[in-house]
Amino acid sequence: MFYNERGYSFYITTNSNRNVLYCGVTSDLQQRIIEHYLSKGNSKTFAGKCYCYWLVYFEHFKYINAIAREKEVKKWRRKKRSPNRYIQFRMEVFKF
């Protein structure tokens, strides 16, 4: 489903209302999204508490540069990293 090659993925998830973003880095994107889904409603985690399990964007890196990308995006202003911006990007790229 996702990249099979070794490396790291920077990803952004949102909730069904698209008003909360969660940015993260993982070496297994498919498993990480499953973990977010299974922890929905868990008040001990940010993603679980805010129901952030809808993948809206990801980038794959061969090396650990994904962490630098995550830090870069987390510094952006909220308007620049709006979930609707990433959803619109996906619709344009994948022609939904």
C-alpha positions as CSV (number, residue, x, y, z in Angstrom):
1,M,0.0,0.0,0.0
2,F,2.7,2.5,0.9
3,Y,6.4,2.5,0.2
4,N,8.1,-0.9,0.7
5,E,11.7,0.4,0.5
6,R,13.5,1.1,3.7
7,G,13.6,4.6,4.9
8,Y,11.5,7.1,6.9
9,S,8.2,8.9,6.3
10,F,7.1,12.3,7.4
11,Y,3.3,12.3,7.6
12,I,0.4,14.5,8.6
13,T,-2.9,13.2,9.8
14,T,-6.1,15.1,10.7
15,N,-9.5,14.3,12.3
16,S,-12.8,13.9,10.5
17,N,-13.6,17.6,11.1
18,R,-10.2,18.6,9.6
19,N,-9.6,21.1,12.3
20,V,-6.6,19.4,14.0
21,L,-3.3,18.4,12.5
22,Y,-0.8,15.8,13.8
23,C,2.7,15.7,12.3
24,G,5.0,12.7,12.8
25,V,7.9,10.5,11.5
26,T,7.9,6.8,11.2
27,S,9.8,4.0,9.6
28,D,6.6,2.0,8.8
29,L,3.8,4.4,7.7
30,Q,1.1,1.8,7.2
31,Q,1.6,0.4,10.7
32,R,1.7,3.8,12.3
33,I,-1.6,4.9,10.7
34,I,-3.2,1.6,12.0
35,E,-1.8,2.5,15.5
36,H,-3.3,6.0,15.3
37,Y,-6.7,4.5,14.3
38,L,-6.6,1.9,17.1
39,S,-5.8,4.6,19.7
40,K,-8.7,6.9,18.7
41,G,-10.4,8.2,21.8
42,N,-7.3,7.5,24.0
43,S,-6.9,10.6,26.2
44,K,-3.3,9.7,26.9
45,T,-2.1,10.6,23.4
46,F,-2.6,13.8,21.3
47,A,-3.6,11.9,18.2
48,G,-5.9,9.6,20.1
49,K,-7.5,12.4,22.0
50,C,-8.1,14.4,18.9
51,Y,-9.0,11.4,16.6
52,C,-6.2,12.2,14.2
53,Y,-6.0,9.1,12.0
54,W,-6.9,10.4,8.6
55,L,-3.7,10.6,6.5
56,V,-3.7,13.8,4.5
57,Y,0.0,14.0,3.4
58,F,3.3,12.1,3.5
59,E,6.8,12.3,2.2
60,H,9.2,9.4,2.0
61,F,12.9,9.8,2.8
62,K,15.7,7.3,2.3
63,Y,17.5,8.7,5.3
64,I,16.5,10.3,8.6
65,N,15.9,13.7,6.9
66,A,12.2,13.1,7.8
67,I,12.8,14.4,11.3
68,A,14.2,17.7,9.9
69,R,11.1,18.0,7.7
70,E,8.8,17.4,10.7
71,K,10.5,20.1,12.7
72,E,10.3,22.5,9.7
73,V,6.5,21.9,9.3
74,K,5.9,22.2,13.0
75,K,7.4,25.7,13.0
76,W,5.0,26.9,10.3
77,R,2.1,29.1,11.2
78,R,-1.2,27.3,11.5
79,K,-2.7,28.8,8.3
80,K,0.3,27.6,6.2
81,R,-0.1,24.0,7.5
82,S,-3.9,23.9,7.2
83,P,-5.4,20.4,6.6
84,N,-7.5,21.8,3.7
85,R,-4.2,22.9,2.0
86,Y,-2.9,19.3,2.1
87,I,-6.3,17.8,1.1
88,Q,-6.4,20.2,-1.9
89,F,-2.9,19.3,-2.8
90,R,-3.8,15.6,-2.8
91,M,-6.9,16.2,-4.9
92,E,-4.8,18.0,-7.5
93,V,-2.0,15.4,-7.6
94,F,-4.2,12.3,-7.5
95,K,-7.1,13.8,-9.5
96,F,-9.9,13.0,-6.9
